[in-house]
Amino acid sequence: MVNKQGQTRLSRYYEHVELHKRTLLEAEVIKNCLSRSKYQCSFIEYKDFKLVYRQYAALFIVVGINETENEMAVYELIHNFVEVLDKYFSRVSELDIMFNLDRVHIILDEMVLNGCIVETNRSRILAPLLVLDKMAET
Amino acid sequence: MPAVSKGDGMRGLAVFISDIRNCKSKEAEIKRINKELANIRSKFKGDKALDGYSKKKYVCKLLFIFLLGHDIDFGHMEAVNLLSSNKYTEKQIGYLFISVLVNSNSELIRLINNAIKNDLASRNPTFMCLALHCIANVGSREMAEAFASEIPRILVAGDTMDSVKQSAALCLLRLYKTSPDLVPMGEWTSRVVHLLNDQHMGVVTAAVSLITCLCKKNPDDFKTCVSLAVSRLSRIVSSASTDLQDYTYYFVPAPWLSVKLLRLLQCYPPPEDAAVKGRLVECLETVLNKAQEPPKSKKVQHSNAKNAILFEAISLIIHYDSEPNLLVRACNQLGQFLQHRETNLRYLALESMCTLASSEFSHEAVKTHIETVINALKTERDVSVRQRAADLLYAMCDRTNAKQIVSEMLSYLETADYSIREEIVLKVAILAEKYAVDYSWYVDTILNLIRIAGDYVSEEVWYRVIQIVINRDDVQGYAAKTVFEALQAPACHENMVKVGGYILGEFGNLIAGDPRSSPLVQFNLLHSKFHLCSVATRALLLSTYIKFINLFPETKATIQEVLRSDSQIRNADVELQQRAVEYLKLSSIASTDVLATVLEEMPPFPERESSILAKLKKKKGPGAGSELDDGKKEPGAEINGGMDPSASTASTPSPSADLLGLRAAPPAGSAAPTSAGNLLVDVFSDSPAAAPGLAPGTEENFLSTGAAASVCEDPALPLSEADELLNKFVCKNNGVLFENQLLQIGVKSEFRQNLGRMYLFYGNKTSVQFQSFTPTVTYPGELQSQLNIQTKAVDPLVEGGAQVQQVLNIECLSDFTLAPLINIKFRYGGTLQNITLKLPITLNKFFQATEMQSQDFFQRWKQLSLPQQEAQKIFKANHPMDPEVTKAKLLGFGSALLDKVDPNPDNFVGAGIIQTKSLQVGCLLRLEPNAQAQMYRLTLRTSKEAVSRHLCELLSEQF
C-alpha cells in the first residue's frame, strides 16, 4: 500500500527480500503505477512477475503475482480487502492504516497467508480482531 | 475499538508519525528514528514491566520504522517473551512482530518453536491459529523439522475447528515448499484430498491451494481430486446467487474458490470418466452462458468477479484443447471483450486469445477478429495492451493473412515504444520468412525492418536474410538490386551496409550489366559508407572488396589502391590491418584461377532451425505464440506449402563465418586470445554477441571462424568440457563449477543418505548489473522421476561484483545415471547470456560408507557373482599413482575403505550403500593398481546392473 507521494504505508512479503532491496523495489513499483493514466490497464509486467494495482483516492494497493494467479481475481481481492478495512474502520483512511498498522496486518493475515487466499468472507476475517478488541476493552 | 486507537491513547505514535512526515531531509528522518529507537530500547530494557498497551504502541512504532526500510536489531527477545503470555492481545503482538520482522535464519527460531509447540498443544483455536500463521509466514527449515509431522494431523483431525484447518492447510503448503523431504504425505493424501468436500468454504479455499501445489509434484497420488473438484465446482456454479451467503461476492458465488478449482483442474488432462467430464463441460457451459446473461448488479465488482471465473474457465478450455464447441464459444466471448470499454478486459482478452490462436479448433475463429486487433495495435493508449495485440497478431498469422499482418506490424514499428521494438522486429522477421510466398517480398520486408528500426535489428536477423538469399538463387538478383537501391539513401543504417556489403560481394555481378550499377559504382557506393562504420563492418567490407576483385577484374586497380592506403594497411586495428595486408597480397600474387577458387561464391548454408526463432523464444516465454512456431497445431497452414520445403526452414549458422569462407584468412594472432580466453563463453553461449567486447579480439573476430561455431542453440550440448567439469566433482563436493569473463559459479554441497543440499554461488565478475538472472534446473531423460531438486528463484538482478547464493535441496528417488542440468540465463549489457552446465550431482553422492570384516566382505562379494552384477574396467593411469591420493579419492567417492581385506596390501577394497528413496543398493568395489604397467583394474559389484556400470564409469575417470 503506497500513497501518491510514494510513501509505503503497508508492505508484506511472502518471499524473503533483503531489507535494503525492499525500499528500492517499492520505489520502482510505485513509480510504475504512478506513471500510468486511467486509460491504462491495471496490470503491469514487471521483471519476472506481474503487478496488479488498484487506486483508492491517494492510496495505491499493488500486488505482485506470478503466472499461476488470475489477474482479475487478484484485482477483485484487493477490493475485498479494502471493503474489509472499510467495514472495520468505518470508512478507512490513510491515517487509519498508519496508526493501526498492527490491525491492518492482522486483517491481511486473515485473508492471505503465505501468498494464498485463506478467507474471503468478511465477517469471518474480522472475527479474531473483534475478539481482540473486546479483550482490550476489558 | 478502532476509534479508540485513533484517540488520545496513541498520542505517542501520532506524534512520532507526524514528526517523521515533517522531516525535511533523509538525515533528519534518520535522526528522528534513531531517537525513537533509543527511547524504545530503554523502555524495553527498563525495570518496569510494560503494560499491554505500551507494548502494542512500541511494536506499532517498530513496525512503522521497519516499513520505512530501517532494520530493527532489538526487541526480538521481548517479542519472543510475549509469545508465552496467556493474554491473547500480548501473544498476538508477539507473533505479529516475529512474522514481520524475523527471517527464517534467525537464531531465535528454537525459542519461537517452543512457544509455537505450546500453543499448538493448547487446543485453544485462536492460539493455534496464531502459531500456524507464524509457521506459515516464517517457514524455516527448523520449523519444518519441528512441526512437519504435526501439522497434517491437525489438518485432518475430525475435531479441528474450521479456522484452524484453514491455517493448517496453508501452513503445510509453506513447509512443503521449503522442505518437501520433511513432509510425509503418503498416509494423509486421501484425507487431504477429501477436504475439497468440506462443508466450510473457507477450508476448501485453503485446501485447494495446498492440493494444487501437492498434485503438481505427485499428480498420480492426487488424481482423485479431479472428480471432487468438479463436483464442488458444479455445486458452486449452479447455486443461486444467494445460496452461499457470506461467500457470495456481489451476487457471484465464491468467485475466488471457483477460480482456484478451475486452476487445480489445469494440472490434469480432461477427466476420463464420462460422467465427470460431462458434469465439467456443463459447468464450463454455464460459466460461458452466465457471461451472456444480463448482470445481476450494475456494480463493477460483480462483473469483475464474474469475469475472473470466465477467464479461468477459458484457460481450462484451452488447456484441454479438445472441445471444439467450447473453444469457439470462448473465442466469441473474448471477441466481445476486445471492444469492451474496460481496458483491463481488453488486455486480458488479447492475452487469452493469444493462446486460443494456437488451437486448431479455434485458430480460424480467432482470425475473424483480425481487424479489431489491428485497430487495437493502432489506437490503444496503453503500451502493454498494444504489446498484447502485437502478440496476438503474431499468433494468428498464417499464409492467408501474413502480408496484411506483416505490413501492419511494420507500420506500427515506426511509432512503437522503444521497449518492444526489438521483439516486434524479431516477430516480423520470423513471420516474413515463415510465410514468404515469394522471396522478393521477404527481402523487401527485412530491408524495411532495417530501414525503420535498424538499431533493433539483431545480428540473427541480418544473418538470416543473407543465408536465405545465398540459399535461393531465384532471389539473388532481386536482392542485389534492392540493397543497391537501399544503399543510395544518404543516411542508411549500419546493418544495411552489412547486408549490402555481403550481398553485393556475392551477387553484385547480377546487376553489374546496368551502367547505373556498374562495378565501380557499386564499389564507390559501398566505400562511401566505409569510414562511418564500425570495425566489424569495415572488416566485412574489406572482404567484399576482395570479392569484387574476383567478380570484376576492372575494379582491381582501384581496390588495390584503397587497400594500399595508410588508413588500411597501417590501421591501428589489428584485424583491419591484417585483412588489408593479406587481401592486397592475395590480389597481387594469386593467379586468376586461384583467386576465383578462393573467392568463389558462398556455398549454401546447411538447413537448421532459424536462430531468430530461438532468440524470440528465449526473449519471451509466454505469449510469444511460440506454440505456433512448431506448426503442429495449425491446420491447413502448410508452412510455405508450395515452396521448396527445405527453404522454408532454411537456416544456418551465421554467415559471420568469413565472407571468404577461408579458415586461414583471419589472422591467427588475433584469433588466439578469443578462443583461448573465451573458450567457455564460446562453447556455452549461444551467439557470437554473447560476450561483447570482452576479449579484445571478440568484436573484430566476430567475422572470423571462431565466432561462427558458437552460434549453437542447443542448450544441452553434450560437451566434453562439461563432462570434465563433472568428473572434477565426483570425489569432492566443493569448488568452482564454472568460470568465464562474466560469471563465476562456486559450489558447496553436502549429502546425507538420500538427501543433499547444494549451495551455488553466482558471482558477477563484471562491474555491470546482470538482469533477468534466472537459473533453472532441468532434468534430461528420465531423470525427472529419479531425482527431485527443489530450489527457490534467485533475485533476477545481480549487481556488478556481487555474489548471490542459491540453495538446492536434493532428494534421490532412485538410482540415476544422467546429471541434472542447470541453465543460467541473464542479460548482460543488452545481450542474453545462456549457459548450461551439468550439476555435480552424481549417484555416488548418495553413498553411505559401510565398514565390514574381511569375512563378510567376501561372503557378500560371492553373493553378487552374477555376471550382470559386476562391472569391470581396466584403464591407464592418468595421474601419478600415489596410494594416499587414491585413498583420498575413494573416500571422497563415498565408500568406506576396508583394511586388511584384500590379501594384496597394494589393492584397495571398499564398501557402501547407495541410498535412494525407493531402494538401497549395496556396493562393493576393488581397485587393483599395477604400478609397473601404470594401469588400474577396477571392479564394482552391486545388486543392480545399471548401478555397477555407472559407478564403474564414474570412478574409473578419477585416476
HADDOCK unambig.tbl for C-alpha pairs under 7 A between the chains (distance, minus, plus):
assign (segid A and resid 10 and name CA) (segid B and resid 67 and name CA) 6.95 0.50 0.50
assign (segid A and resid 11 and name CA) (segid B and resid 67 and name CA) 6.89 0.50 0.50
assign (segid A and resid 19 and name CA) (segid B and resid 69 and name CA) 6.32 0.50 0.50
assign (segid A and resid 20 and name CA) (segid B and resid 69 and name CA) 6.74 0.50 0.50
assign (segid A and resid 23 and name CA) (segid B and resid 69 and name CA) 5.87 0.50 0.50
assign (segid A and resid 39 and name CA) (segid B and resid 343 and name CA) 6.75 0.50 0.50
assign (segid A and resid 39 and name CA) (segid B and resid 381 and name CA) 6.56 0.50 0.50
assign (segid A and resid 39 and name CA) (segid B and resid 382 and name CA) 6.91 0.50 0.50
assign (segid A and resid 40 and name CA) (segid B and resid 343 and name CA) 6.30 0.50 0.50
assign (segid A and resid 40 and name CA) (segid B and resid 381 and name CA) 6.71 0.50 0.50
assign (segid A and resid 40 and name CA) (segid B and resid 382 and name CA) 4.93 0.50 0.50
assign (segid A and resid 41 and name CA) (segid B and resid 343 and name CA) 5.07 0.50 0.50
assign (segid A and resid 41 and name CA) (segid B and resid 344 and name CA) 4.73 0.50 0.50
assign (segid A and resid 41 and name CA) (segid B and resid 347 and name CA) 6.98 0.50 0.50
assign (segid A and resid 42 and name CA) (segid B and resid 344 and name CA) 6.23 0.50 0.50
assign (segid A and resid 70 and name CA) (segid B and resid 308 and name CA) 6.87 0.50 0.50
assign (segid A and resid 72 and name CA) (segid B and resid 304 and name CA) 6.52 0.50 0.50
assign (segid A and resid 72 and name CA) (segid B and resid 308 and name CA) 4.82 0.50 0.50
assign (segid A and resid 73 and name CA) (segid B and resid 256 and name CA) 6.33 0.50 0.50
assign (segid A and resid 73 and name CA) (segid B and resid 305 and name CA) 6.52 0.50 0.50
assign (segid A and resid 73 and name CA) (segid B and resid 308 and name CA) 5.14 0.50 0.50
assign (segid A and resid 76 and name CA) (segid B and resid 301 and name CA) 6.85 0.50 0.50
assign (segid A and resid 76 and name CA) (segid B and resid 304 and name CA) 6.71 0.50 0.50
assign (segid A and resid 76 and name CA) (segid B and resid 305 and name CA) 6.49 0.50 0.50
assign (segid A and resid 89 and name CA) (segid B and resid 2 and name CA) 6.07 0.50 0.50
assign (segid A and resid 99 and name CA) (segid B and resid 6 and name CA) 6.73 0.50 0.50
assign (segid A and resid 99 and name CA) (segid B and resid 14 and name CA) 6.98 0.50 0.50
assign (segid A and resid 101 and name CA) (segid B and resid 60 and name CA) 6.33 0.50 0.50
assign (segid A and resid 102 and name CA) (segid B and resid 60 and name CA) 6.23 0.50 0.50
assign (segid A and resid 113 and name CA) (segid B and resid 136 and name CA) 6.93 0.50 0.50
assign (segid A and resid 113 and name CA) (segid B and resid 170 and name CA) 6.73 0.50 0.50
assign (segid A and resid 114 and name CA) (segid B and resid 136 and name CA) 5.87 0.50 0.50
assign (segid A and resid 114 and name CA) (segid B and resid 137 and name CA) 5.79 0.50 0.50
assign (segid A and resid 114 and name CA) (segid B and resid 170 and name CA) 6.93 0.50 0.50
assign (segid A and resid 114 and name CA) (segid B and resid 174 and name CA) 6.81 0.50 0.50
assign (segid A and resid 116 and name CA) (segid B and resid 209 and name CA) 6.75 0.50 0.50
assign (segid A and resid 117 and name CA) (segid B and resid 206 and name CA) 6.55 0.50 0.50
assign (segid A and resid 118 and name CA) (segid B and resid 166 and name CA) 6.36 0.50 0.50
assign (segid A and resid 118 and name CA) (segid B and resid 202 and name CA) 6.50 0.50 0.50
assign (segid A and resid 118 and name CA) (segid B and resid 205 and name CA) 6.40 0.50 0.50
assign (segid A and resid 118 and name CA) (segid B and resid 206 and name CA) 5.14 0.50 0.50
assign (segid A and resid 119 and name CA) (segid B and resid 202 and name CA) 5.37 0.50 0.50
assign (segid A and resid 120 and name CA) (segid B and resid 247 and name CA) 6.83 0.50 0.50
assign (segid A and resid 121 and name CA) (segid B and resid 246 and name CA) 5.52 0.50 0.50
assign (segid A and resid 121 and name CA) (segid B and resid 247 and name CA) 5.54 0.50 0.50
assign (segid A and resid 132 and name CA) (segid B and resid 89 and name CA) 6.17 0.50 0.50
assign (segid A and resid 133 and name CA) (segid B and resid 1 and name CA) 5.57 0.50 0.50
